[in-house]
Amino acid sequence: MPTETFYSHGKLLLTAEYVVLDDAEALGLPTKFGQKLEVETSTEAKTINWKSLLHNQETWLDFQFTWNENYKFTSNSSLPEAKRLVEIFNWLAQQNPSLFAVDKGYTIISTLEFPKNWGLGSSSTLVNNLAQWAKINAFALQDYAFGGSGYDVACAQNGTPILFKKNQLQPKIQPVQFQPDFKDELFFVYLNQKQNSRDAIQHYRIQSPENIELAINRINAITHQILEVKQIEDFEALLKSHEKIIATLLGQFPIQKQLFSDYPRTIKSLGAWGGDFVLAVGNLEDQKYFHQKGFETILSFDEMIL
């Protein structure tokens, strides 16, 4: 049987974390790491044999789904990932029941290109791949399965950086160029410190509409300035301004003040504060600072960003 292959890019959010949920303009950066989905039609009727592979080809999920004549799915696994996929497939069957005719079955293999704890979008890349296969709206599936702004799905679909605005009905996505002259002085450091951002979100949610609107206007301006900036000193000043605005909204200290207060250049959180990758400004010599603090995973701009 022929195999269909689908691919989606990972993501990093350079600007507008948190306020992207309230329609701020965000600068999203698709990554060179993504996720591949291979779907082969099988003769095992009303059955999906599912396998998920890690970036090193190690199998981390391996289970089976079946469906009945009412397109209701069940799984032979009690893992939470299997339960979530059952929910997703039940939803897919409502949108496109022709995929699940009585005589059809599938073998599906999903392969990550990055460690799944990196926070580059193991869920959003899977959602976009499944939506491509099922020929349905990926943003609708993301909203059903995981929620969020949808910027990660937009990154999954694009091969260049994007300006993303959530909007109510259909997100506004504009491909842009972001290959600054000083990109060799930008690198990404993996913190490996998963955070519960509940307190930060609660603090954000009690802000007055006026405060949020003011912050969004300032963040939108910074997002556009970052696309135009020529000098790295100006870029660093924009990052610091951005961190200060979000810190006020969240009632938190920026990550540089929390973990790297003696670092001489600039560090910015990417996406939810504190857990996954940060963007750092500096040269190869500056990277030793992070190695000495025990942060071993450091990627250059060109290694990470499309």
N, C-alpha and C positions, 0 to 999 in steps of 0.2 A: 504494500500500500504506500502511496506517496506521503511524504512528510512535509507539513507546512511549518515554516520557521518564522517567528516574530521576535523583534528586538526592541528594547527600550533603554534609554539612557538614565543613569543616576542623576542626582541633583545636589546642589548646594545653594543656599539662599544668602546672597551677599547683602541685600538691604531689605528693610521693612518686616523683619521678623515680628510676630505677634500682630502688628497693625495691618499686615496683609489680610487678616481675617475681616477687617473693617474697610476693605477696598483701597488701602494704600497701594501705590505703584511699587512693585518689588522688582529687583534685579535678580533673576534666577540664572544659575550657571549649570547647564548640563555637563555631566562628567564623561570622561573617556571610559569609565567603568559602568556597566549596565547589567541587564539580565536578558537571557534568551529563553524562548519558549518553543519547544518542538512538539507538534501534535501529529500523531499518526492514527489514521482510522484503522480500527481492528475489527475482527469478526466476532469478538466477545460482546454480544448484544447487551445494551443497557448497562454497560460497565465502563468505568474510567480507571485505568491503572495509572496512578500518579506517583511521580518521583521528583524530589527536589534535591539538587546537587549544590554543594558549596563551591567557592572559587577554586578549591584544590581538588575538585571532582569527588569529594567525599559525599556520600548520601546522607542527608539529614532528615528527610521525610520519605516514607515509602508506604503508601496505603492504597486502598481501593474504594471507589464510590460506585454505587449502583443507583438506578432510578426506576420508578414504576411507570405505569401507563398514565398516571396523573402528573408526571414530571417532578415527582418528589424524590429528592436525593437522600441517601443515607450512606454512612461510611463504616468501615470495619475498624476504625481507629477512634479512640477517645481523646486523642491529642487536641489541644485547643486550636492548633493550626488546621486540623482536619475539620473541626466543627465550623470554623470560619469559612473554609472552602465549601462546605456543604451549603452554608447560607448564600455564598456567592453564586454557586451553581444553581441553586433554587431560583435566584433572581435572574440569572442569565436565561434559564429555561422559560421564565415568564416573558422576557424580552424577545427571545428568538427560539421558539420551541422546535423549529425545524432542525436545529443542531442535534436534537435528542430523539430522533425517530426510533421506533421500536427495534429496528434491525441494526442500529449503529452502536459502536463502541469506540473508545479511544485509548491510546497510550500517550501520556503527556509527561514530558520531562522539562523541568524548569531549572536553568543553570545560572547561578550568580557569578559575576566576574569580580566581586569585591567581598571581603568579610562582612557577614550580615550585621555585625555589631557596629559597623562604621557609620551607620546612619545616612547612607547615600540613597536610600529609597528602595529597600527590598520589597516593600508592599506596593508602592506606587508603580514600580516597573512591572510587577506582576499584574496589577490591575490593568495597566495599559496594554500589556501583551494579551491578556484574556479578552479585553474589549476589542482589540484588533481581530482576534480570531472569531469572536462572536458577532463582529460587525455591529457593535452598539457604541453608545456614547461613553467614553472612558470617564468623563467628569461625573456623569450620573452614577456610574458604578462606584467610583471613588467615594462619592458623597454617601451612597448607601452603605458601603462596606467599612469605611474608615473615617469619613468626615474630613475636615480641614479645608484649607483654602483652595486646593487643587493646583497650586503652583508646581508641585512635584510631578503631577501628571503632565502638565504643560512642558516641563523640562524633559520628561520621558519621550515626548513626541518631537522635540526639536533638536537640531544639530548645531545650533548656535545659541549664545546667551539670549535671554528674552526679557522684555518688560512685561510684567504680568499684573493684571488688575482683576480681582475676583468678580465684581459685579454680581447682580442677583440671579440673572437667568443664564447668561453665557459669558464665560471669562473673556477678557480682552487680552490678546497675546500678540506682542510685536517683536519679531526677531531683531536683534541689535548686534553691533560689534563691540566686543570688549576684549581687546588685545593690547593693553597699554604698553607704551614704550618701556615702562619700568617693570614689566611682568617678571623679569629675572630676579627682582628683589621682593617677590611675593612667594610665600610658600604656606602649606597647610599642615597643621600639627594635630594629630589625633589625641584627644585627651583621655579617652576610655574611662569616662566618669559619668555613667548614665545618671541623669538627674530627674527627680520628680518635680515637674514645673507647676504643680497645682497651686502652690502659694503665689508664685509669680503671676499666674493667670488670674487668680482671685483678686490680687492687688490691681491688676490691669482692668478687670471688669468693674471695679468700684470707682474708676476714674469718671469724672464728669464728661458728658458728650463734648463740651467745649474744649476740655483738655485734650481729648483724643483727636478732635478735629484739628486743633492747632498742631499737635504732634504729627498727624498725617500730612498736613501741608508742608511741614518742615522736612519730613522724611522724603516726600515726593521730590522736593527741590534737591535734596542731597543725592537721591537716586539719579536724577538727570545730570547733576554736576559731575558725579563719578564717571559717567559715560564720556564726558568732555574733557576731564582734567588731564593736563600734560605733565605736570611736575609732581614727583612723588611726595614732596613735602605738603603740597595742597591736598593730595589724596589722603595722606595720614590725618590731616586736619579734619577732613570730611568724615573719616572713620571715627575719630574721637567725638565729633559732634553727634554723630549717629548713636554711638554707645551711650552718651550722656542722656539723650532724649529717651531712649528705651529704658535705661536704668531708672529714670524718674517714674516712668509709667509702671514699671514692675516693682519698684521699691527694693531694688537690689543693687549691689555693686557690680560694675562691669567685670568681666572675667580677668582682665589685665590687673585690676586692683585686687581681685581675690587671690590669684595664683602667681602672677608674674609682675609684681609691683616694681621690681628692680630691673625689668627689661627696658633697654634704652629706646627702642623703637615702638611701633604701634601694633596692638593685637585686637582683633575684632571677633566676636561670636558670630557663628553662622547658623541660622535657624534657631531652634529652642536653645536657650542660654545654658551653657555649662557642660554639656554632655559629650558631644561628638567632636567634629573638627572646628578649629579656629583658623582664621587667616592671620598670618604674621608678616610684618614688613621687616626685611633684613637681608643680609648676604649669607654666603656659606659659613662664614666665621660665626655669625649670629646664631646659626642653627645648633652650634655646640652648646649654647645655653640650655636649650630644651633637652638635648641628649643628657646633659649633666643632671637635669632634674628628673630623668627617667622616662622621658617621652621619646619613644624610639621610632614611631611611625611619622615620618615627615615626607611630604611629597611636594615637588615643585609645581608651579603654575602649569607648565606644559605637560607634566605627568598627569595632572588631575583634570584640567579643563579642556573641553573640546575647542 
